[in-house]
Amino acid sequence: MEPARDGAKLAVVLSMFQRHDATDMLDPKSDTESDLDTDSSRPLSREDLQSGGRRDAYIRKMLGNDAWSDAQLQKSLDRTLRHAPPGDVWIFAYGSLIWNPLFPVAEERVARVHGLHRSFCIWSRLGRGSPERPGLVLGLNRGGNCRGVVLRLAEPHVRDELALVWRREMVTGAYRPTWVKARTQHGVVDAIAFVADRRAAGYAGNLTEAEVAAILRTGGGFLGTCSEYLEQTTAGLQARGICDQGLQRLASACGCTS
């Protein structure tokens, strides 16, 4: 498309996700806001994932009714674990879980999943964006295949650690936790993968590469910028011998150094 039309289309896309209701407007430098200040980004930590009134109040204020309750998170986790094989649990990592898993990883293997591909298709209005200017984070979208990493979580830690993973990945229910067959050099393992829920409000749809790059260049929240997220993911994949040409093109367009 022509640049002018690209810009006009992008403006329309972003305006669809602007929020102006009271739940999205923070009082200047309130106590809750200062804990998760969007102007002083920092890496996600285990403490961020712990249940707590201040954290939850911030998320509720920013995301309103879009934020999942503890009861919703628990129901989703229970439903997923009903189909778990006995013993340890594997998680398929394709984005930030590769370079910042935040749970005790007993083993990792490079793996490929068929029928799904890595895509910047999930809006971020908190960690990597804001209600007024949402960013994008990765999801697994249907079609193609994806190379990533499977991370093994030892059986004694499964339920407690997955509860934190759910608090990280399922803040708004933008994903469908799905059991997939992940192929590794040592055989196939059943793994949990967070697949984009195409019915969810947070699903960004099929944006063009140019549109994605424009959003990644400007998006940022309390966890950092979208460009940093892209750069760290690309570096994490490259460190494991994985080349994602689509991410590399985006990294070049965004001026990333990896």
C-alpha positions in Angstrom: 0.0 0.0 0.0 1.0 3.6 -0.4 2.5 5.2 2.8 -0.4 7.6 3.2 -3.0 4.8 3.0 -0.8 2.7 5.4 -0.8 5.5 7.9 -4.5 6.1 7.6 -5.3 2.4 8.0 -3.0 2.1 11.0 -4.6 5.1 12.7 -8.0 3.5 12.3 -6.7 0.2 13.7 -5.2 1.9 16.8 -8.3 4.1 17.4 -10.4 0.9 17.7 -8.5 0.1 20.9 -8.3 3.4 22.5 -10.0 3.5 25.9 -11.5 6.6 27.5 -13.6 5.2 30.3 -12.8 5.8 34.0 -11.2 2.4 34.6 -8.4 3.4 32.2 -7.6 6.7 33.7 -5.0 6.7 36.6 -4.8 9.5 39.1 -1.5 11.3 38.8 1.2 9.3 40.6 -1.1 7.3 42.9 0.5 4.7 45.2 -0.6 1.9 42.9 0.7 3.6 39.8 4.1 4.2 41.3 4.7 0.5 41.8 4.2 -0.2 38.0 5.2 3.1 36.5 5.0 3.1 32.7 7.7 5.7 32.6 10.3 3.5 34.4 10.2 0.1 32.7 11.8 -2.9 34.2 11.8 -6.7 33.4 8.9 -8.8 34.6 9.6 -10.5 37.9 8.1 -13.3 39.9 6.9 -10.6 42.4 4.8 -9.0 39.6 3.0 -12.3 39.2 2.2 -12.9 42.9 -1.4 -12.3 44.0 -1.6 -9.0 45.8 -4.0 -6.1 46.2 -1.8 -3.4 44.8 -0.9 -5.3 41.7 -4.4 -6.5 41.1 -5.8 -3.0 41.7 -3.5 -1.5 39.1 -4.4 -4.2 36.5 -8.1 -3.7 37.2 -7.8 0.1 36.9 -5.9 -0.2 33.6 -7.9 -3.0 32.0 -11.2 -2.8 33.7 -13.5 -5.8 33.1 -11.1 -7.2 30.5 -8.8 -8.4 33.3 -9.4 -12.0 34.3 -10.3 -12.8 38.0 -8.4 -15.4 40.0 -11.4 -17.7 39.7 -11.3 -17.4 35.9 -7.5 -18.1 35.9 -8.0 -21.1 38.2 -10.8 -22.6 36.1 -8.7 -22.3 32.9 -5.7 -23.9 34.6 -7.8 -26.8 36.0 -9.3 -27.4 32.6 -5.9 -27.5 30.9 -4.4 -29.9 33.5 -7.2 -32.3 33.2 -5.6 -33.3 29.9 -2.0 -33.3 31.2 0.1 -36.5 30.9 1.4 -37.9 34.2 4.6 -36.5 35.6 6.5 -33.4 34.5 4.9 -30.8 32.2 6.4 -29.2 29.2 5.7 -25.6 28.0 6.3 -24.5 24.5 8.0 -21.1 24.6 8.1 -19.0 21.4 8.4 -15.4 22.8 9.4 -14.0 26.2 9.2 -17.3 28.0 12.4 -18.2 26.1 14.5 -15.5 27.6 12.6 -14.8 30.9 10.7 -17.9 31.9 10.5 -17.0 35.7 10.0 -20.6 36.7 12.5 -23.4 37.5 13.3 -25.0 34.2 14.5 -28.6 34.6 15.4 -29.0 31.0 15.0 -27.1 27.7 15.0 -28.4 24.1 14.7 -26.7 20.7 11.3 -27.9 19.3 9.0 -27.4 16.3 5.3 -27.3 16.4 3.3 -27.8 13.2 0.0 -26.1 12.3 0.8 -22.8 14.1 3.2 -19.9 13.5 4.7 -17.1 15.6 2.9 -13.8 15.0 2.6 -10.3 16.5 -1.2 -10.6 16.8 -2.0 -9.8 20.4 -2.6 -6.2 21.6 -0.8 -5.1 24.8 -2.5 -2.3 26.7 -0.4 -2.6 29.8 3.0 -4.4 29.8 4.1 -3.3 26.3 1.6 -0.6 25.6 -1.0 1.7 27.0 -4.8 2.1 26.5 -4.2 5.1 24.3 -1.4 3.5 22.2 -1.5 -0.3 22.5 1.6 -2.3 21.6 1.8 -5.8 20.2 3.1 -9.1 21.7 3.5 -12.5 20.1 1.0 -15.2 19.9 0.7 -18.5 18.0 -1.6 -18.1 15.1 -3.0 -20.9 12.9 -1.1 -22.2 9.9 2.5 -23.0 9.1 4.9 -24.1 11.8 7.0 -22.6 14.6 10.4 -23.3 16.0 10.8 -22.5 19.7 11.9 -24.1 22.9 10.1 -26.6 25.2 10.7 -26.0 28.9 10.3 -28.9 31.3 8.6 -28.1 34.7 9.3 -30.9 37.3 6.1 -32.6 38.7 6.4 -31.3 42.3 6.3 -27.7 41.0 3.6 -28.1 38.3 0.5 -26.6 39.9 2.1 -23.8 41.9 4.4 -22.6 39.0 1.7 -22.9 36.3 -0.5 -20.7 38.5 2.1 -18.0 38.0 2.5 -18.7 34.3 -1.3 -18.3 34.0 -1.2 -15.0 35.8 1.4 -13.9 33.3 -0.1 -15.1 30.1 -3.8 -15.0 30.7 -4.2 -11.5 32.2 -7.1 -10.9 29.7 -7.7 -14.4 28.4 -6.2 -13.5 25.0 -4.8 -17.0 24.6 -6.1 -20.5 24.5 -3.8 -22.8 26.4 -3.6 -25.8 24.1 -1.8 -29.1 24.3 0.4 -29.5 21.2 2.9 -32.1 19.9 6.3 -30.5 20.0 9.0 -32.3 18.0 12.5 -32.3 19.4 15.8 -34.1 18.6 14.9 -36.5 21.4 11.4 -37.3 20.3 7.9 -35.8 20.5 6.6 -34.3 23.8 3.2 -33.1 24.7 3.5 -29.4 25.7 1.2 -26.5 26.7 1.2 -23.7 24.1 -0.5 -20.4 24.4 -2.4 -20.0 21.1 -4.0 -16.7 20.1 -7.7 -16.7 20.8 -9.0 -15.2 17.6 -12.4 -14.5 19.3 -10.8 -12.4 22.1 -10.9 -8.6 22.2 -7.2 -8.6 22.4 -6.7 -10.3 19.0 -5.2 -7.9 16.5 -6.1 -9.8 13.4 -4.0 -10.0 10.2 -2.0 -6.9 10.3 0.6 -6.3 7.5 4.3 -6.4 8.3 4.5 -2.6 7.8 1.6 -2.0 10.2 3.2 -4.3 12.8 6.6 -2.6 12.5 4.9 0.9 12.9 3.2 -0.3 16.1 6.4 -2.0 17.5 8.4 1.2 17.0 6.0 3.2 19.2 4.6 0.8 21.7 5.8 0.7 25.3 4.5 0.0 28.8 5.8 -0.7 32.3 7.7 -3.8 31.1 9.5 -1.9 28.4 9.1 -1.1 24.7 7.9 -3.4 22.0 11.2 -3.0 20.2 13.0 -4.3 23.2 10.7 -7.3 23.4 11.3 -8.0 19.7 15.1 -7.6 20.1 15.2 -9.9 23.2 13.1 -12.6 21.5 15.2 -12.5 18.3 18.4 -12.8 20.4 16.9 -15.6 22.5 16.1 -17.5 19.3 19.4 -16.9 17.7 21.3 -18.1 20.8 19.6 -21.4 20.3 20.3 -21.6 16.6 16.8 -20.6 15.5 16.4 -18.1 12.6 12.9 -16.5 12.2 13.2 -14.4 9.1 10.0 -12.6 9.8 11.2 -11.4 13.2 14.6 -10.4 11.7 12.8 -8.2 9.0 10.8 -6.6 11.8 14.0 -6.1 13.9 15.7 -4.4 11.0 12.6 -2.2 10.4 12.6 -1.2 14.1 16.4 -0.5 14.2 17.1 -3.4 16.6 20.7 -4.4 17.0 20.4 -8.2 17.3 
